[in-house]
């Protein structure tokens, strides 16, 4: 049996813009491990809320409870918790598919893709379900966590051919799945992540940005893939000794990064701010934003920084380069190049520029806009 933990309350309202595009009310289930503090998990919460606000019946299905992204789930979203190990989760999810028959079920992440396909097969074999399966990948294979998360990539060829569609969050990730893992290109679509840009506190103009202290903002988990070591090395090369780096995040690399900062003589100019669930106040306190990742499938924080009007300096590492449109909306530098990163940060601090084009670019990733892309895809699938 699946366990229903939180019955839905009535949605407060259906926004006029959403209501106008609604063709019919659909039952959409979104399946993920839990609402832990990650970008893909936030995508699930935001998407569930937007689809519910648009008038659909949305069920958020999780393996276990976690609080970090609960604040992004709207009151109209139904909640189901499976509460088991991998094998029992599959059995309970199959039971949910047979009994509730959602029209669409969307899996969030590589490991969950496998479990959903297994549950869907089991449901068809033990009673039947008409539910259409949609899978999604939110990072490259190097980001896979656990054996099941890693296995989602070698199995991508089979999984993408089984599902009605598979969503990737950037064109770079589509290329990775197709070229490196032989995924079915004709069954993959790219839909960028939805971002709650309405929560931003954007800078009023270039003068307002220039009047801020020379504070460099960085947001992300302190792991090797985010390459904060290159950012710290860039700070050591920065001509401006009055500039400070504020790092919002936590992770296993922090002790090594702190030692690196001491060795390079910049420890006194780095603020370790820890994890914050919503860093909008952080963006509002900075003069520029930096992302130093070795690879990043999308980069929610890049959109958040643009929505805050900040000049963005990023490594050319996949998704962020797409968000910045190849450098049109921010500076792109090579991966792992402290000197190039330092030069770009110095330029952004000296001339932070007009925030308006960045705000306009951020609107392309507004949650309601991205949810409409999902709605269109679901209608396309269900019309066949």
C-alpha positions in Angstrom: 0.0 0.0 0.0 1.1 3.5 -0.7 0.7 5.9 2.2 -1.3 9.2 1.7 0.2 11.6 4.3 -1.1 15.0 3.3 -4.5 15.4 1.5 -4.8 18.4 -0.8 -6.5 21.6 0.2 -8.3 23.7 -2.3 -6.2 25.8 -4.6 -6.6 29.5 -3.7 -7.1 30.7 -7.2 -6.4 30.0 -10.9 -4.4 32.9 -12.4 -6.1 34.3 -15.4 -3.1 33.8 -17.7 -3.0 30.1 -16.7 -6.7 29.6 -17.0 -6.7 30.9 -20.5 -4.3 28.3 -21.8 -5.9 25.4 -19.9 -7.5 22.9 -22.3 -8.7 20.4 -19.7 -7.9 19.5 -16.2 -5.3 16.7 -16.1 -4.1 14.4 -13.3 -0.3 14.8 -13.2 1.9 12.9 -10.7 5.4 14.0 -10.1 7.7 11.4 -8.5 11.0 12.1 -6.7 12.9 10.7 -3.8 12.2 13.6 -1.4 12.1 17.4 -1.1 15.7 17.5 0.1 17.8 20.7 -0.5 18.7 20.3 -4.2 18.0 22.0 -7.5 16.1 19.1 -9.1 14.0 18.8 -5.9 13.1 22.5 -6.0 12.1 22.1 -9.7 9.7 19.4 -8.7 8.1 21.5 -5.9 7.8 24.6 -8.1 6.5 22.7 -11.1 3.9 20.9 -8.9 2.7 24.3 -7.5 2.5 26.0 -10.9 0.6 23.1 -12.5 -1.8 23.0 -9.6 -2.3 26.8 -9.8 -3.1 26.3 -13.5 -6.0 24.1 -12.5 -4.6 20.6 -12.8 -4.8 17.9 -10.2 -1.2 17.4 -9.1 0.1 14.6 -6.9 3.6 14.9 -5.5 4.9 11.4 -4.7 8.0 11.0 -2.6 9.9 8.0 -1.2 10.4 9.8 2.1 9.8 13.1 3.9 12.3 15.9 3.9 11.7 19.6 4.8 14.2 21.7 2.8 11.9 22.5 -0.2 8.6 22.2 1.5 8.1 25.9 1.3 7.8 25.8 -2.5 4.8 23.4 -2.5 1.5 25.1 -2.9 -1.6 24.2 -0.8 -3.4 22.6 -3.7 -0.9 19.9 -4.3 -1.8 16.4 -3.1 0.9 14.5 -1.2 1.7 10.8 -1.2 4.7 9.2 0.6 5.7 5.7 -0.3 7.9 5.2 2.8 9.9 2.1 2.0 13.2 0.8 0.6 13.8 0.8 -3.2 12.0 -2.5 -3.9 8.9 -1.7 -1.7 8.8 1.8 -3.2 8.4 0.3 -6.6 5.6 -2.0 -5.5 3.8 0.9 -3.7 4.2 3.2 -6.7 2.8 0.5 -9.0 -0.2 0.2 -6.6 -0.6 4.0 -6.8 -0.6 3.9 -10.7 -3.2 1.1 -10.8 -5.5 2.6 -8.2 -5.2 6.3 -9.1 -4.5 6.2 -12.8 -2.9 9.6 -13.3 -2.7 10.6 -16.9 0.9 11.6 -16.7 3.6 10.6 -14.2 6.9 12.6 -14.3 10.1 11.2 -12.7 12.7 13.6 -11.4 16.2 12.3 -11.7 18.2 9.3 -13.0 17.5 6.9 -10.1 13.8 7.8 -10.0 13.6 7.2 -13.7 14.5 3.5 -13.2 12.1 3.0 -10.3 9.2 4.6 -12.2 9.7 2.5 -15.3 9.9 -0.6 -13.0 6.7 0.4 -11.3 4.9 1.1 -14.5 5.9 -2.3 -15.9 4.7 -3.9 -12.7 1.4 -2.0 -12.8 0.8 -3.1 -16.4 1.5 -6.7 -15.6 -0.6 -6.9 -12.5 -3.8 -5.1 -13.3 -3.1 -2.4 -15.9 -2.6 1.3 -16.1 -3.1 3.9 -18.8 -0.6 6.4 -17.3 1.9 7.8 -19.7 5.5 7.9 -18.4 7.8 11.0 -18.7 11.4 10.8 -17.4 13.9 13.6 -16.7 17.6 14.1 -16.3 18.9 17.0 -14.3 22.7 16.4 -14.4 25.4 14.5 -16.3 26.5 11.0 -15.4 29.4 12.4 -13.3 26.7 13.7 -10.9 25.0 10.4 -10.3 24.7 9.5 -6.7 24.5 6.0 -5.5 24.5 2.9 -7.6 20.9 3.5 -8.8 21.6 7.1 -9.8 24.7 6.0 -11.8 22.8 3.1 -13.4 20.3 5.6 -14.9 22.9 6.6 -17.5 24.0 3.2 -18.9 20.2 2.3 -19.0 19.3 5.6 -20.8 19.1 3.9 -24.2 16.3 1.6 -22.9 14.6 4.1 -20.5 14.3 6.8 -23.1 12.8 4.4 -25.6 10.3 3.1 -23.0 9.0 6.5 -21.9 6.7 8.7 -23.9 9.3 11.5 -23.6 12.4 12.3 -21.6 13.2 15.8 -20.5 16.7 17.3 -20.2 17.2 20.6 -18.6 19.7 21.9 -21.2 20.8 21.3 -24.7 24.3 20.3 -23.4 22.7 17.6 -21.3 20.7 16.3 -24.3 24.0 16.0 -26.2 25.6 14.1 -23.3 22.7 11.6 -23.1 22.5 11.0 -26.9 26.3 11.0 -27.7 27.7 9.4 -24.6 24.8 7.0 -23.5 23.0 6.4 -26.8 19.7 7.8 -25.6 16.8 8.0 -28.1 17.3 11.5 -29.5 13.8 11.7 -31.1 12.1 11.1 -27.7 14.1 13.7 -25.8 13.0 17.3 -25.3 14.8 20.2 -23.6 12.9 22.2 -21.0 14.8 24.6 -18.8 14.2 24.7 -15.1 11.5 26.9 -13.6 12.7 29.7 -11.3 10.7 31.7 -8.8 12.1 35.0 -10.1 9.2 37.0 -8.5 11.0 36.5 -5.2 14.1 38.4 -6.4 15.1 41.9 -5.1 16.5 43.4 -8.2 18.9 46.3 -8.3 17.2 49.5 -9.5 19.9 50.5 -12.0 23.7 50.5 -12.7 24.3 53.3 -10.2 22.7 51.3 -7.4 24.9 48.3 -8.3 28.0 50.4 -8.4 27.3 51.9 -5.0 27.3 48.5 -3.3 30.4 47.2 -1.5 32.7 45.2 -3.8 31.2 41.9 -2.6 31.4 38.8 -4.8 28.5 36.3 -4.3 28.9 32.5 -4.9 26.2 30.0 -4.1 26.5 26.2 -4.3 27.4 23.0 -2.5 31.0 22.7 -1.5 31.9 19.7 -3.6 34.7 19.2 -6.2 32.4 19.6 -9.2 31.6 23.2 -8.1 35.4 24.0 -8.1 35.4 26.7 -5.5 39.2 26.1 -5.4 39.5 28.0 -8.7 37.3 30.8 -7.4 39.5 31.2 -4.2 42.6 31.2 -6.4 41.0 33.9 -8.6 40.4 36.0 -5.5 44.1 35.7 -4.6 44.9 37.2 -8.1 42.3 39.9 -7.9 43.9 43.4 -8.0 41.2 44.8 -5.6 42.2 43.8 -2.1 39.0 45.4 -0.7 36.8 42.9 -2.5 35.2 40.1 -0.4 33.9 36.8 -1.4 30.7 35.5 0.2 30.2 31.8 -0.3 26.7 30.5 0.5 26.7 26.7 0.8 28.1 23.8 2.8 29.7 20.5 1.9 32.6 18.1 2.4 35.2 20.3 0.6 35.0 23.2 3.1 38.0 22.2 5.3 40.2 21.9 2.2 38.9 25.1 0.8 39.6 26.9 4.1 43.1 25.6 4.1 43.6 26.8 0.5 42.4 30.3 1.4 44.8 30.4 4.3 47.7 29.3 2.1 46.9 31.9 -0.6 46.5 34.7 1.9 42.8 35.4 1.3 41.2 33.7 4.3 40.4 37.1 5.8 38.5 38.2 2.7 36.2 35.2 2.5 32.9 34.9 4.3 31.6 31.3 4.8 27.9 32.0 5.0 26.6 28.4 5.1 23.5 27.0 3.4 20.5 29.2 2.9 17.3 27.9 1.4 16.5 31.1 -0.5 19.6 33.3 -1.2 17.7 36.4 -2.5 19.0 38.6 0.3 22.5 37.4 -0.6 22.2 38.5 -4.2 20.8 41.8 -3.0 23.9 42.4 -1.0 26.5 41.8 -3.8 27.9 43.7 -6.7 28.5 40.6 -8.9 27.9 36.8 -9.0 30.4 34.1 -9.9 29.9 30.4 -10.8 33.1 28.4 -11.1 31.7 24.9 -11.8 33.6 22.3 -13.8 30.3 21.2 -15.3 26.7 22.2 -14.6 23.6 20.9 -16.4 21.6 24.0 -15.8 22.5 26.4 -13.0 19.5 27.7 -11.1 21.7 30.2 -9.3 22.7 31.8 -12.5 19.1 32.7 -13.3 18.5 33.8 -9.7 21.5 36.2 -10.0 20.2 37.5 -13.3 16.8 38.1 -11.8 18.6 40.1 -9.1 20.2 42.2 -11.7 23.8 41.1 -10.9 26.5 40.9 -13.5 27.3 37.2 -13.8 30.7 35.6 -14.4 30.6 31.9 -15.1 32.7 29.1 -16.5 31.6 27.9 -19.9 30.3 24.7 -18.4 27.1 23.7 -20.3 23.9 25.0 -18.9 25.2 28.3 -17.6 26.6 29.1 -21.0 23.1 28.5 -22.5 21.4 30.7 -19.8 23.9 33.5 -20.6 23.3 33.0 -24.3 27.0 32.4 -25.1 28.1 35.5 -23.2 25.4 37.9 -24.3 24.0 38.2 -20.7 27.2 37.6 -18.7 30.9 36.8 -18.9 32.1 33.3 -19.8 35.6 32.0 -19.0 37.3 28.7 -19.4 36.8 26.0 -16.8 39.6 25.8 -14.2 41.3 29.1 -15.2 41.9 31.3 -12.1 43.6 34.1 -14.1 40.7 34.4 -16.6 38.2 34.2 -13.8 40.0 37.0 -11.8 40.1 39.3 -14.8 36.3 38.8 -15.5 35.4 39.4 -11.8 37.6 42.5 -11.7 35.8 43.9 -14.7 32.3 43.1 -13.2 33.2 44.8 -10.0 34.5 47.9 -11.8 31.6 48.2 -14.2 28.6 46.2 -13.0 26.5 47.6 -15.8 22.7 47.9 -16.4 20.6 45.3 -14.7 17.7 45.6 -17.1 18.8 43.2 -19.8 19.5 40.6 -17.1 16.1 41.0 -15.6 14.5 40.5 -19.1 16.6 37.4 -19.7 15.6 35.9 -16.3 11.9 36.2 -17.3 12.5 33.5 -19.9 12.9 31.1 -17.0 10.0 32.3 -14.9 8.1 29.4 -13.2 4.8 30.1 -15.0 6.5 30.2 -18.4 8.3 26.9 -17.9 5.2 25.2 -16.5 3.4 26.2 -19.7 6.1 24.2 -21.7 5.4 21.2 -19.5 1.6 21.6 -20.1 2.2 21.7 -23.9 4.3 18.6 -23.8 1.8 16.7 -21.7 -1.0 17.7 -24.1 1.1 16.5 -27.0 1.7 13.2 -25.4 -1.9 12.6 -24.4 -3.3 13.6 -27.8 -1.6 10.6 -29.5 
